[in-house]
Amino acid sequence: MAGVDAHLSQATQFETSHMLGALVASTPLISDAWTQCAVANTAAPGGFVVDRIGDIAYVAFSGVQILSGDSFSEVPIVTGNDLFSVVAEHEGTPATVYARFLRRFLSIYDCPDFHGKITATMSSKKVMVFAGHSLGGAIASLAALSILSSTVATTHSLFCVTFGSPLIGNKALSAAIIDQGWAHRFCHVAAAHDLVPRLFLAPLPPIWTQINHLFHFWQSCMQSPPFSTKPVVSLSLTEPEIVELNRFILAHVSVGEDQWGPYWPFGNFLFCSTDGAICVDDPTAVIQLLRLLMGSAESSIQDHITYGDRAARISEQFLLRRRSDGREGNVSSEVGISLALEALGVTQDLSKIGPTQKCLMMAAKRGLHPNLNSASLAIRLAKVTPCRAQIEWYKAYCDNQGLSYYDSFKLRLAPKRDSAVNMARFKLGNFWDRVIEMLQSNQLPSDFPRRAKFVNASHLYMLMVEPLEIAEYYRTGKHRTHGHYLVGGREKRFQVFDKWWQQRTVAAGILSQRKRRTLAGWTQDSCFWVRVEEANDWMESIRNEKEALRQAELWEKMEMFGEYAKNLVERKEVSRDVLAEKSSYSVWVKEWDELKRELPLRVPFRG
């Protein structure tokens, strides 16, 4: 399990997806997870079972679930709870899930029995696998997300395996999971023609009656052990409304990408057929394969109730194929796509070979290029190092002159040096703007904002350069035309880097609480000088203000800033230049002390 988790945590390229699928399939993870799902389906309808196999604890949710409520739409994942606050939104768009799935999960989560068993299991095992078949897969995914969102999950290796699970949430949820670095912890096993993973690609209200009918039929099969080896259903069971449902979904998923519904995949999808399996982790490719591989109503029903057979055969099929083909080690992209087509069982269907091959080739490019771009950025980062050195040298020069490099740059006290620093500022800004542009256009790996090299480099850049950006903003008088720097002047790149650093410090925990013994090399609040500029404005206003209440408000703001700055200095989170004798901050402190002696009785304080 540890090997699987470590391998899946790396950014994947499509040409390695065959080997990735082989790695997962060659471990007992899939077969053991299915065994637990089978037990839950037959022995714990509507509930879950907990068992231990070796060093791994399995929590399996039954596929026999009763979905209450009459809402056909998705709801914010944090509706009525704060379990999923970590993945509540992505870039301002709320993460949503299917309302009935969320309601069913919360009803299980609120049971004391669930909390007791999960707590006991986590205290005794360091590796946990959540699993579920059909509707149980949707519940298992939400359960895994709830544990991952809790702080206790940091000490555990957690994985989620689903079989024939429907999609549960929107694109924002998928993106939020990727942002958190959790996508590799989900493996969704999907039989090539299974209808359930495709259900929510079509509008729900028109077909909910048929979907309910299908769920009731499948659940009756699940409660008749051993359902994994149940004979293939006859066409007499695929009555007209089920056939019509299959046709409706097939027609809907055949439309273009711009017309796809709100539900979106996340994690790794292990597509399996009677000929083998492949692993795909690109969400767009997953949806395209769900469209291209959709089969008849009869094959859809058969695929959904025979995952037991598939789970038992996947590993054997991979081993036999590798021996017979002699394809060991790394495979080329061309061979990888050939293997994938064979594993999906489409080589005999000429109408599907071309579209499926195109889909897999696009997945290959999306998987390969981001990693190449990331490697290229590492080289370009090294090339802009002289620009950073230019600013470091400039600050050291100002420190030796007893000046603040912020004030020196704002006042242009050394024009020639200031010009060189200004050019370095532009070059660094262009580099980091390009990084953000590439990230937003999916040209970089999804885990890029968590890679220490770039997170640390972007944070250092922000601490070094943002004071210069602020100095330029106030030097040119933009604060008069554009308003407060934090509202009308701060570049988006600094907001993004703030978020990256906050995520890192949360993950690092107590590391951010270590006390400093000497002054920081760079002031740890990159917007410190904005606050100084504000305080200077308040200083001027309070002297001219005649209205007592307004004067009191300004006085209160000054005291709050003074206390904040004092604490920052005491924690040694400011650099040497802040405390320079002629720095804007030092001058403000002297004037503030004088003002307090001059106006102690003129300013009324609020009780």
N, C-alpha and C positions, 0 to 999 in steps of 0.2 A: 504493500500500500504506500509506504514511504517513497519507494522508487517511482511509482505512478504519479504521486503528488508532486514530486520534484520535477519530473519530466514535463508534466502538463503545465507547470508554472512558467515554463519558458515560452517565449514567443514562437509560434509554430509557422512553418512554411508549408505550402500544400504538398510539395514533393516529399515531405516527411510524414504526411497524414496517414499513409498506408502503414508506416512503421509505428506511428502513434496508436493507430487502431489495433495493430498487432500487439503492442505492449499492453494495452488495456485488456484485450481479449485473452492474452496468454497468462494473465494473473487470475486467481479465483474470485476476483472482485465481482465480475458480472454474474457468474453462476451462483455465488453465495448470496448476492443481493436478490437475485430472482427467487432463490429458495425461500428467503424470508418474506418476499412479496406473496408467494404462493400460500405460505402459512397464514399471513394476514388476511388474504382474500377469503380463505375458507374458515379460519378459526376466529377471526376478529372483525366481522363485518361492521363497517362504520367506525372502526377504531384503529389500533396499531398494536404491534408486538415489538418487544425488545429482546434481543438475543446476543450472545457473544460467540464468535468463532475465532479461536486463537487470540490474537492481541487486538482484534477489531470488534467494536460494538456496533450492532446493526439496529436501526430503528426503522421498521417497515410499516407503511400506512396502507390500509386496505383500499382496494379499488372499488369496493362496495360502499358508496357514500350517498347520503341523502342531501341534496342541495336545496336549501330553503330560500324563500324570498322570490320576488317576481321581477327583479332587476336584470335586464339583459345586457347592461352596459358595464363599462369598467369604472372603478372609483379610485380616488387617491389611496395609495397603499398605507398612508398614515391615518386614514379615516377611523376615528374612534380608538386609536391606539398610538403609541409612540415606539413600537417595537422596531420599525423599519426606518427610523429617522435618518439613518446613514445613507439610505438610497431613496430618500423622499423626492428628490428632483434631480434633473440634469440640465444645467445652463438655463435655469428659470422655468423649465417645463416640468410639471408634476409627474412623478412616476405613478402609473395607475395599474390596477389588476382587475381581473374579472370579479365582480362583486360577490357572486355566490361562492367562489373558491375562497376568498378572503373571509367571508362569514363562517364558512365551514371550518377553516383552519382555526379561527379565533375561538370557536366553540370547543375545539379539542384542546387548544392551548390553555384555556381558562379552567380546565379540569385539574384538580389537585393531583390526580393519578398521573397525568402527563408530567407535571413539574417534578413530582417525587421520583419517577423513574428516570427522567432525563438527568436530574441532579445526581442521583445515585450512580448512573452510568458514567457521567463525566468525571466523577470523583474516582472511579476505578479504572477507566480506560482513557488513553491519550489519543486514540484514533476512533473516530465515529463516522459511520456511513448512514445517511438517511436514504431510504428507498421507497418506491411506490409504483404501482401499476395503474394505468388508466387515470381515473380521478385521484387515486392515491398518489400518483406522481406529482400532480399539481400541489397537493397538500404537503408532500415531502419537500418540494422546492421552497415553499413558503416557510416550512419549519427550519430548513437549512439556513435560509436568509435571516430568520429571527435569531438563530444562534450566532451566525457570523456577525450580526449587528451588535451583539452584546460583547462586553469586555472580556467575559470569561472564555470566549472562543480563541483568544490570543494564545492560550496555552495548549490548544488542541489542534490536531490535524483533522479537518472535516471535509467530507466528500458527499456528493449527492448523486444517486443513480436512479433514473426513472425509465419506465418501460411503457411506450405508447401513451405518453402524457400529452394532454392538450397544451397549447401555449397559454400563458397565464397573465402576461402584462404587455405594456406598450413599449415603444422604442426608447423612451426616456428611462424606463426601468432597466432595459438591456444595457443602455449606455452607462447608467449609474453603477451597475454591477461590474462592468468592464473597468470603470474608473477606480473602483475599490480593489481591483485585482482579484476578483472572485470568480471570473468566468471559468477558469481552469478547474474549479472545484465542482462543476456540474457536468455530468455525462448523461445525455438523453438518448437512450436506445430507441430507435424508431424503425420498425419493419418497413420495407420498401413501399408497400401499398396500404399500410394501416391508415384508416380514415381519421382516427382521433387526433393525431398531431396536426391535422389539416382543418379541423372543425371550425376554428375561430378565424380562418382566413376568409370566411363568408359571413354576411350579415346574420346576426343571431335571431332576431324576432321572427322572420318568415319561416325559419326551420327549427325553432325550438321544440315543437311537438315531436318532430322526427328524431331530433337528438335525444330527447327524453326516452323515446321508444328504444333507440339503440342502447342507451345506457342500461335500461331495465333488462334488455335481452342479454347484454354482455355480463351484467352482474348476476343474472340467473345462471349463466355458464360458469362464472367464477366460483359460485357457491356449490358446484357439483364436482368435487375432487375426483381424480386429479384433472383439473381443467386444462392443464398445460398439454395433456395428451388427448384431449377430447376429440372425437372424430370430426372431420371437416363438416361444417353445416351444409345442408342441401339447399338448393335454390328455392325450395318451398318456404324457407325461413326468410329469404331476402324478399319480403313482400313489397308491393309497389311503392310504398312511401319510403322505404329504405333505398330502393333503387333510385327514386326521384331525388332523395337527399344526396346521394353520391353524384348524380348528374348536376345538381345545383351547385355543389361545392366545386366540382371539376370545371364547370363553366365560369365560376367566379375567380378561381385561382389562375385561369388562363389569360386574364387581362394583364395589362402592363403594370410595371412596378409602381407607377404613379397612382394606381387605383387600389393598391393593397390596403387591407384593413389596418386598424390600430395595433393589433397584436403582433408581437415581435419576439423572435427566439433569442436566447442567450446561452452561453456555455458551449460545450462540445456536443455535437450530434453524431452518434454512431449509427449510420444507416446500414441495415442488414437485409440481405436477401438470402435465397436458398444457395446462392453462389459465393457468398462471403460478406464482407462489411468494410466500410471506409469511415474515417473520422473527419468531420468538417467543423471548423470553428468560426467561419465567417457568417454572420447573420444573414446577409443578402444571399449568399450561396445556399444556405440552409433553406430559405423560403423558395428559391428557384428549384431546388431538388425536390421539395415537397410538391411543387407544381408538376414537375416533369415526370415523376415516378408514380403519380397517382394511378391506381388500377380500377378494376371493376368492383361492384358492390360485394360480390362473393369473396374476392381476394381480400378486400378490406376487412371483412368480418373474420376471415380465416387468420389473417396476419395479426389481428388484435388479440386473439385468444390463444395463440400458439407461441408466445414469447419463451415459454419454458423450453421448447424444442430448439429455438434459435440460440438461447443462452448456452445450452449444452453443446451446440455444434460450432459456435463461432470460433472458439479456440482451436478446435480440431481442424476446421477449414483453413485457418491461417497457417497452421503448422504444415499441413499437407501441401498447400499451395506453394509455400516457400521452398519446401523440399523438391517438389516436382519441377518448379520453374528455375530453381537454382538462383533465385534473386535474393542474395544476402547483402547486408550492409546498405549503403546509401544507394538510392535509385534516382535516375534522371527524371526531369519533369515529364518527358514524353512517356517513359516507362511507368511513372507514377500514375499518369492519367489513364494509361492502358489498363493498369491493375484496378484502378477505381471503376472504370466502365465494366470490367469483368465482375467485380465484387457487387456492383449494383444490379447485375443481371440484365443489362440493356443491350448487350452485344448482339442478341438475336432480333432486336426490334429496330429496324433501320430508321423508323420515324423518330426514335428517341436518341440515337447515337449522336447525331450532329448537335442538337440543342444541349444535351447533357455534357458533351465534350466542351462546348463553348463555355458553359457554366463553370466547369472544373478549371478550365484555363484561366478564366477571370479570377477565380478563387486563388489560383497559383500566383497571379500577379499581385493581388491584394495582400497575400501572405508574405511574398518575397520582398517586394519593393519597400515596405515600411522599415524592414530591418536593414536593408542596404542604405536607405536614407538616414537611418539613425547612425550607422557607422560613418557615413559621409559627414554628418553633423559633428561628430567627435573630432574629425580632422579639421573641419572649419573652425571649431571652437578653439583649437590649438593655434590656428592662424590669427585669431583676433586677440591672442594673449598680449601682444605688444601694446594694444590699445588700453588694456587693463593696467599694464605696467606704467603707461604714460600717466594715468590718473593717480596711481599709487605714488609715483615719483612727485607729482604735483602736490599731493597732500603732505608728503614728507617735507617738501620745500616750505610749504606754508607753516607746518608745525615748527620748523626750525626758526622761522621768522616771527613766531609768536602770533600767527594769524589763524583764523578759521578759513579752511579752504572753501567753505560755503560763501562766506563774505567776500573773500578775495575774488572768486569767480563772478559773484553778483556785481561787484563794483569794478571789475576788470582792472585790478591793481597791477597785474603783470600781463599786459596785452599780448606779448609774443607767446608766453606760456599758456595764457588763457585760450588763444587761438588753437594751439596744438591739442589742448584738452578738449576743446569744443569739437574738433574733428574726430577725436577718439570717441567722444560721447555719441556722435552721429553713427559712426561705424558699428559700435556695440549695439545701439538701438536698432539699426537695420538688421543685424544678425538675429537678435532675439525676436524681432517682429516676424522675420521669416520662419523661425521655429514655431511660433504660435500659429501662423498661417498654415504651415504644413500639418500641424497637429489637428487643426480644425477641419482640414480637408482630407483627413484619414490617410495622410502620407507617412505617418509615423506609427510605431507600435502602440497599442492601447495602453500599455503600462509605462509609456514614456514619462508621464508626470510623476512617476514614483522611482525612477532610476536615480540613484544617489548622485552620480556624476553631474547630471544636468540640473537636478534640484539644488544641489549645493552651489553650482556655478551660477545659476539664475539668482539665488538668494544673495550671493556675494556681489553680483552685478547690481542688484537693487540697492543694497546698502551703500555701494560706492557711488552710483550714478544718480540715483533719485535726488539726493541733495543738490546736485548740479542742475537737474531738470527744474527743481523748485526755484533755485536761484535765478535761472533764466526766465521762468514764468513771472516772477516778481520784478526782475530787472526791466523787462519789456512792458510792464504795466498790464499784463493780461488779466490780473486779478480784478482790475477795474472794469474790464469789458466782458470777461468770461465768468466772473464770480470766483468763489472759493476753489482753490486748487483741487481739493479732493472731489469736488462736484463737477467742475468744468474744465479741469486741466490735467488730471492724472491720466497717463497713458494706460491703455488696457493691459499692456504687458505686465505692469507692476501689480495690477489687481490679480492677474493670473498667477504670478509668482508668489504673491501673498498666500493664495489658496494652496499652492503646492507645498509651501513651507509649513503652513498650519497642519496639513495632513501628515507631513513628516514628523512634526513635533508631537502630534497626538499619538502616532504610532510609536515614537521613541519613549513616550511616557516621562519618567522621572529625569531623563537626560536633560530636558529643558529646564529643570529646577536646580541644576548645579550652580553654586555660587562662584563668582569671579574673584580672583585675588588681585588682578590688575585691571586698568582701564581697557575697554574693548578696542580692537584695532579700528573698527568702524561702528558708529553709533547704531544700536540694534533697532531703533525705531527709525525707519528710513524717511518717515514724514515728520521727524522732530522739528525741522526748521520751519515747516508750515505752522506748527503750533507756536513757535517763537514769533513768526510774523503776525499771527493772530493776536498774541499777547501784546505786541507792540501797538497794534491798532487799538486794542482795548485801553492801553495806557494813554494814548492820545485822546480817545473819546471820553474817558472818565474825567480828564482835566477840564474838558469843555462842556460836559453834560450838566445841565441845570436841574433836570427833573430827578428828584431824590430816588424814586423807585428804580428807574433805569440805571442810575449810578450804582445802586446796590446790586443790581443784576450783573453789571460789569465787574464790580469788585469781587463778587462770588466766583465769576469765571476766572479772574486773575488768581485768586487763592487756589482754585482747583488746579490750574496749570502749574503754579508754583510748587504745589505738593507733588504733582506728577513728576515734574522735572527733578525735584529733590530726591525722590525715591529712585529715579533712573540713575542719578549720579551716585547715590549710596550703594546701589547694586552694581556699580561700575559697568553699566551698560551703555555708557557714552564714550566717545573717543577723546583723545587729548585736545583736539581742536575746539570742542564745545566749551571747554574751560579756559581757553585762551583769554588773556586779559581784555582784548578788544573785540572779542566775538560778540555777535548780536545777543547771544544768551547772557553772557557776563554783564553786558551793558544793561540789559533788561533787569537783571537781578538787582543791580545798584539802584536803578531808577525806581524799582518796585519798593525797595527798602526806604528810599527817600519819600516816596508817595505815602507809605504807611505812617511815617512820622509826621507828614504834612497834613494828612486828611483823616486822622483816626476818629475824630468826633463828627465829621461832616457826613459820613456815610452810615445810614441806618442799617442795622443788621436784622435779619428775619429771625424771629424766635422759633 
